[in-house]
Amino acid sequence: MSGTPKCREAILEIKPYVPGKPIEEVQRELGIQDVIKMASNENPLGPSPDAVLALREAVERVHLYPDGNCYYLKEALAARYGVSAENIIIGNGTDEILKLLAEAYINPGDEIVVADPTFSEYEFAAQVMAGRAVKVPCQNFRHDLKAMAAAITPRTRLVFVCNPNNPTGTIVSQKEVASFLDKVPPEVIVVFDEAYSEYVTAEDYPDTLAYIKEGRPNVIVLHTFSKIYGLAGLRVGYGLAAPEIIRAVNRVREPFNVNLLAQVAALAALKDEFHVAKSQEVNARGKEFLYGAFSALGLKFVPTEANFIFVDVGRDSREIFQKLLRKGVIVRTGDIFGYPNYLRITIGTRRQNERLIQSLKEILAGD
Ligand SMILES: *Cc1c(COP(=O)(O)O)cnc(C)c1O
């Protein structure tokens, strides 16, 4: 007997995901205690206090399997959006739903269409299934929906519209989406990833739910509890789509994919509208503060509809990233998105924003 186990050829193409650096890692590696993370677009206010209370109570029940159907969470979401539970899939984070979509729809050699730059998980999910991502450059940091429609071929299965886009924070409008959907063949699924929709203030932000309600067979809208709802550590996301898409995705879903604590906390967080409103307010104020501060530092940035800002630091941003780390501030470098001079910075609390700006000031002054 000879030889070694060989993994599937297709997965050798996959580049490992580069996550935001965890706070504990920076504390460990640099020996500093006071570390703030403005790297992964988490809610700087933390979770809803109602979610925390619900979790405390639910902890006593973790010897039981969770409800594999997420009944109560689905009912609450169905009521919120005015759809039926058959229109809803809940995932172990939106990330899981992206993978389930790929498992359900992508055969080896199939294509997905994505913007460039955008969230890397779309390409990852396709690659796991031996599919290929066709990348369409953004124009002015925005999805070029005309070019994306033109990039659809007979091999295309899914098109991803990240709206607002991560890492740029830009959106595409209702009108652009409407004329885009007119061009997409009915057998191609359009995935609207709206992880940051709660932060959007633009009036022309598309009402994609209307497409689900009118029964479009080829649209899915994704949301998450990881961002404004402050539950990134628990992993809950959901998708809204025609029942046929939901049924296909359910075929490849693990029976207990969303854990018991995650379901309980998401339900409580969903009902806490006060926490969401407060989070929106903190974000809006932080955005104005950072716009002013970046401008005062002579730094260009992409105006954002989300809770993060893509900032041009005018030099290799990895250098600035390292110096910020040493000052206890974690951000994200743009090189992984193909923008080596950019940082992606999550809007924080007033104190966090001030600390970031003070640190940046010192670094740019040669400190
Ligand atoms: C953070 C994020 C998500 C959410 O992922 P989860 O798996 O739900 O934590 C989805 N899409 C984009 C574009 C994101 O930035």
The ligand as a MOL file (V3000), in Angstrom:
LIG
                    3D

  0  0  0     0  0            999 V3000
M  V30 BEGIN CTAB
M  V30 COUNTS 15 15 0 0 0
M  V30 BEGIN ATOM
M  V30 1 C -21.0850 40.2090 8.0060 0
M  V30 2 C -21.7000 39.8630 6.7100 0
M  V30 3 C -22.6250 38.8390 6.6030 0
M  V30 4 C -23.1230 38.1160 7.8220 0
M  V30 5 O -22.5350 36.9310 8.0090 0
M  V30 6 P -23.0130 36.0030 9.2220 0
M  V30 7 O -22.5710 34.6670 8.7600 0
M  V30 8 O -24.4940 36.1100 9.3360 0
M  V30 9 O -22.3030 36.4940 10.4420 0
M  V30 10 C -23.1710 38.5520 5.3790 0
M  V30 11 N -22.8380 39.2660 4.3020 0
M  V30 12 C -21.9820 40.2810 4.3760 0
M  V30 13 C -21.6950 41.0730 3.1710 0
M  V30 14 C -21.3750 40.5970 5.5730 0
M  V30 15 O -20.4890 41.5960 5.6300 0
M  V30 END ATOM
M  V30 BEGIN BOND
M  V30 1 1 1 2
M  V30 2 1 2 3
M  V30 3 2 2 14
M  V30 4 1 3 4
M  V30 5 2 3 10
M  V30 6 1 4 5
M  V30 7 1 5 6
M  V30 8 2 6 7
M  V30 9 1 6 8
M  V30 10 1 6 9
M  V30 11 1 10 11
M  V30 12 2 11 12
M  V30 13 1 12 13
M  V30 14 1 12 14
M  V30 15 1 14 15
M  V30 END BOND
M  V30 END CTAB
M  END
